[in-house]
Amino acid sequence: MTPAAPPLGVIPQGDGRALAGVWAPRAASVAVLGDGTPQPLERVPGGFWAGDVSLAPAERYRFLVDGAEREDPCARARPEGVRGP
């Protein structure tokens, strides 16, 4: 039986916490970059990365995939369009 994929994107949990998940099967490292220090995610089965991160409500963020900034393909809001954070 294949384990379920984590929720994708960044899902607010309240109290400045969020669940983050992204599919990056070839990545060596993935982190979430908000207004502060990058917060690493853990590799989980199926090529996914997931973790609990600290993000304020409506804080802009990007994923860092092998050190390169990438927008969230599953973002629930894009105030600056598809090329913005």
N, C-alpha and C positions, 0 to 999 in steps of 0.2 A: 504494500500500500504506500503510495506517495504522500509525504506530509503536505499539509495545506500551505499555500503561499501566504506570507504575511500581508497585511493590508498595505497597499501601495500609496505613496505620497506621504504627506505629513498630516496626521490627524490629531487635533488638539484634544487634550485630556483634562484640561483645567489646571489651575495652580501653576501655570507657566511650564507645564510638561506637555509633550506630544509623542506619539508613536510615529516613527519614520520607517519607511520601507521602500526599497527600490530593487529592480532586477538589473543586475550588472554581472553576468556570469563570467566574463573574462577579466574583471577588475581584481587587482591585488589589494586595494584598499578603497573604502568608501566612508565618507563622513558628511555630516550636515554642518554647513557654515551659516550662522545667523549673524548677529551683531558682535559676537565675541569669538572665542576660540573654537576651532573645528571640533566637532563631537563625533568620534568614530562610531561606526555601526559594526555589528558582528555579522560575519558570513553565516547564512543558514542554508539548509539543503535546497537544491533546485536553482542555484545561481542567484539567490536573493541575498540582500543585506537588510538588517533590521535592528532597531534599538529604540530605547526611551531617551529622548533628548530634552534639553531645556530650551524652550522658545516662548517668548511673550506672545500674547494674542496679537495677531496681525503683524508680527515681526517678519520681515523679509528674510529669505534664506535661499541657499543653493546647495546642491550636492557637490561634494568634492570627490571625483572619481579618479583615482590614481593621480591626485594633485591638480587636476583640471576642473575648473568650475563648470557645472552643468545645471541648467534649469530643471525643475521638477516636471517631468512629463505628465504627472497626475495632479498637478497643483489645482486646488479648488478655487483659487483667485489669481488673476494675472493683471494687476493694476497698470503695469507698464507694457502689456502685450506679451506675445509669445517669446520675445527675445529678452525680456526683463526678468528680474528675480521673482 
